[in-house]
Amino acid sequence: MGDDGGRRLDEGELGAGLGRRATLVQFSSAFCQPCRATRRTLAEVAAMVDGVTHVEIDAEERLVLVRDLGIERTPTVLVLDAAGRIVRRAAGQPRRADVIAALGRAVRDVPSEAQ
């Protein structure tokens, strides 16, 4: 999973609330087979880790955001920290272990009282 230079996304851009500790953002398209498996993986990880939310965005319905973020294929997954900063990005179907590792980076700077 790669970096994205600290770009931030807010609830208005996502169309959903941010997770208390981190947010997994998935860009999908209707006929994308790997998107279904990615959806399951991200939902499972979000359910395992307290304070993490999974948000799925239909890339075809959000073309301006897709272009703004340079999303070139689906699925693309962004890992946001609690403030909505993009800390990791990956195109293609991620492995569960990679998602968990990326979350470790997203939540490491969260103050303990916020956890």
VENTAZI-V269063 format. One record per residue. RES is the residue in one letter. SS is DSSP state (alpha for helix, beta for strand, coil for the rest). PSI is psi as a letter, one per 20 degrees, with the letter a starting at -180 (999 if undefined). Layout:
res = {RES;RES}
ss = {SS;SS}
psi = {PSI;PSI}
//
This chain:
res = {M;G;D;D;G;G;R;R;L;D;E;G;E;L;G;A;G;L;G;R;R;A;T;L;V;Q;F;S;S;A;F;C;Q;P;C;R;A;T;R;R;T;L;A;E;V;A;A;M;V;D;G;V;T;H;V;E;I;D;A;E;E;R;L;V;L;V;R;D;L;G;I;E;R;T;P;T;V;L;V;L;D;A;A;G;R;I;V;R;R;A;A;G;Q;P;R;R;A;D;V;I;A;A;L;G;R;A;V;R;D;V;P;S;E;A;Q}
ss = {coil;beta;coil;coil;coil;coil;coil;beta;coil;coil;alpha;alpha;alpha;alpha;coil;coil;coil;coil;coil;coil;coil;beta;beta;beta;beta;beta;beta;beta;coil;coil;coil;coil;alpha;alpha;alpha;alpha;alpha;alpha;alpha;alpha;alpha;alpha;alpha;alpha;alpha;alpha;alpha;alpha;coil;coil;coil;beta;beta;beta;beta;beta;beta;beta;coil;coil;coil;coil;alpha;alpha;alpha;alpha;alpha;alpha;alpha;coil;coil;coil;coil;coil;coil;beta;beta;beta;beta;beta;beta;coil;coil;coil;beta;beta;beta;beta;beta;beta;beta;coil;coil;coil;coil;alpha;alpha;alpha;alpha;alpha;alpha;alpha;alpha;alpha;alpha;alpha;alpha;coil;coil;coil;coil;alpha;alpha;alpha;coil}
psi = {p;r;r;k;k;j;p;q;q;r;h;g;h;h;j;r;q;q;q;h;h;r;p;o;p;p;p;r;q;g;k;o;g;h;h;g;h;g;g;g;g;h;g;g;g;h;h;h;o;p;j;p;q;p;p;p;p;o;h;h;i;l;h;g;g;g;g;h;i;k;p;i;r;q;q;p;p;p;p;q;a;h;j;j;p;o;i;q;q;p;q;r;o;q;q;g;h;h;g;g;g;h;h;g;h;h;i;h;j;p;q;h;i;i;999}
//
